Amino acid sequence: MSTATPNPAPARVFLLEDDPLLRSGLIRLVEQAEGFELAGEAGTVADGLAALAALPSPPDLLLADLGMPDGSGLDVVRAVRRAPDARILIFTVFGDQTSVISALEAGADGFVLKDSRPEELVAAMRSALAGGAPISAAAAAHLLRRLRAVDAHASAAPAPAPGAPSPPPVDDFGLTPREKETLELLARGFSQKEVARKLDISPHTVGAHVKAIYSKMAVNSRSEAVFEAVQSGLIDLGGRPPG
């Protein structure tokens, strides 16, 4: 006798948005989209932190605005980031470089601007939950400009004088070659399942590599790991297509 496979539990989403009208629309979107349920919602940093603390367990996904009337949504991002399995998607009108970098450094897994269509937002939510790093084109442009500026600054640095000590070696954080391969693929936006297929290893092994990467680099998210790796020179995303 065959037994039906139980449906997976819906992903629990917490919303942080100060605009009541937009928050109502997001609530409807979450409740109507297949595979999601509302875990809670708030319109201020204080209410968000209080509501999250009252939940029996952290949400699966935080969808957060950055500009709050009583502070920055990044404070809520950092609170949720303490839960290692929670995913964080920034949803904001801010597309400036500082906001993008600050959100990623705080542990955000993706960055979607508010002019995104509802279906784009739902797709980004699913991508984040699946281990992806969705980021709006405008936000990605700011991030690329930041990385290019870092590269340009490094290129413009004067050559060391003869006899001067060599620059310190690139910090590899003690990663193994396979862990570095895994990190490079994750940095290019591949999910853990896609990394497993590309490296011809099991998803379980990829998960073990990711945990080791986070531990060795002292980070809590993919975005933090990628940022640190690029800043240290461990990986170079410039001009190299994914795949």
N, C-alpha and C positions, 0 to 999 in steps of 0.2 A: 504494500500500500504506500503510495507516494504521500509525502507531507509537504505542505506549502511552505515556502521560505518566508519567514516573517519579514515585513517591511522594516528597513532600518529606521531608527528613531530620528525624528526631524531635528535639524540643526537649530539650536537655541540661539536667537539673535537678540542682542541688547542694542538699543538705539540711543544715541546722544545727539540731540538736535534742538537748538533753542527756538526755532521758528515753529509755532504751534501748528500752522497750516501744513507746512512741509513735513513735520513729524507725523501728523495724521496720515498724510499720503504714504509715508514710509511704512507706517504700521499696516496700512491696507496692503501695500506691496508685499511685505513679509508674510502676512497672514494668507494671502492669495497664492503666493508662489509655492509650488510643490517642493516639499522637503524642508520647509522652514517653519519655525514657530517663534512667537515673540516671548523672550525671556524677561524683558523689562524695557523701560524707556524713561528718559529724563531730559530736561531742558536746561539744566545748569550743571556745573562741575560738582557742586556740593550735593545736589540731589542724585547725580549719577553715582558718586562714590558711596552714598548712603544706600542706594538701591542695590548696587552690586554687592555691598557687604551683607545685605539681607538675603541674598540668593542662597539656596542650599548648595550650589556649586557654581563655578565660573561659567559664563556663557561660552558657547562654541565659537561665536563670532561677535565682535564689537564693531558696529558701524558708527563712526564718530565724526562729528564736525569738530573743527579746531577753534573757531571763534565763539567763545561762550561769554555770556554777560558777566560772569563772576570769575573769569580766568581763562586758562587754556585747556582745550580738550586733551592736550598731551598729558595732563595730570591723570586723567582717566585711562588713557592709553597705557601709561606706566603701571597703573594699578592692575589692569587686566593682564599686562605682560608677565606678571609674576606667576600666572598659570601657564605652564609650559605648552599645553595643548591648545590654548585659546588662539584664535586668529583675529587679526585686527585690520580693518579696512577704513581708511580715512575718506570721508565724503564731504567735500568742502568747496567753497568758491575760491579759496586761496590757491593760486598757481605760481606764487613767487618761489624763488630758489630757496630762501630761508625756510619757508613752511615745509617744502618738500624734504629738505635735508633734516630738519628738526624732527619731522614725523618719522622718517626712516631710522634716525638715531634713537628715537624713543622706543622703537620696536614694532612699528607698523609693518604689515605684510604687503600692503598695496595702497594706492592713492588714486581715487577717482574724483573727478570734478563734478560739480552739481549740474553742469549742462549735459551730463550723460543721459541717454535715453533709459527708461525703466528697464528694458530688456538688457541693456549694457550693464546696468548696475547689478541686476540679478546674475548675469554671467560672471561679473567680477566677484560677487559673493561666493558663487560656486567654485570659481577658480581658487580663491583664497582658502576656502575650506579643503580643497583638494591638494593644497600644498604649493599652489602657484603664487606668483607675485604680480597681480594685475596692477597696471599703472597707466593713467591717462596719457595720451600723446603729449599734451601740454606740460604735464608734470615731468614726463620722461625727458622732454627737451631741456627743462631746467636742470635736471640731474646730469644730463650729458654735458651741458655748459659748465657745470661745476667741475666735473671730472676733466674736461678739456682744459679748464683754467689751471687745474692742478698740474696736468701734464705740461702745459705751456710754461708754467713757472719753473718746473723742474728742468725743462729744455733750455730756458734762458739763464739758468744758473751758470756762473763762470766756471771754466774748466779748472780743476785743481792744479796748483803749481807743481812743477817737477819736485819730486821727493816728498810731496804732501801725503799724508796717510790716505789710504783708500777709503771710500765711503763704506759705512757698515753694510753688511750683507742684508738682503731682503729677509724680513721676518716671515718664516714659513709656519710659525706657530706650532711646529712639531707635527704638522700634518703628513700623513703618508702619501705616496704618489696617487693611490686610489682615492683617498679622501680629497686631495686637491682636484682630481678629475671630477669627482662628484660636485664639489663646490663650484667649479667652472661651469658645469652644466646647469646647476641651480641658478647661478648668476645670469644665465641666458634665458631664464624664464621657464625651463622645463620642470614639470612636476616630478615627484619622486618615482612614480610609475614609469614615466618616460625616461628618466635617468637609468632605471633598472634595465629597460629594454636596450638602451644605447650601450650600456656597459656589459650587457649580458650577465646580469646578476639578479638576485631576487629582490623584490621590494623590501623584504625584511632586512636584507644586508644593507640596502641603501639607507633605511631608517637607522641602522646601527652606525653607519658612517656619519650621518647627519648629527646624531647625538654626540659622537666623538668630536666632530668639527666644532659644535657649539661649546663643548666642554673645554677643548684646547684653546679656543679663541675667546673664551669667557663672554659669550654672547647668548642671547635668548631667542633670536629669530634669524630667518634667512636674510632679511634686509640688513641687519646689523653685521652678519658675517660677510656679506658681499661688500658692504661699505668699508669694513676694516681691511678686507683682502685687497680691495682696489687702492685704498689709501696707503697701504704698506708696500704696494708694488707686487704682491703675490700673484695677482691675476690682472690681465689687461683686457678690457672689453672694447677698446677702441678699434673700429673698423673690421672686426671679425664677426661674420654673420653667425647666427645660431645654427646648430645642426652639425 
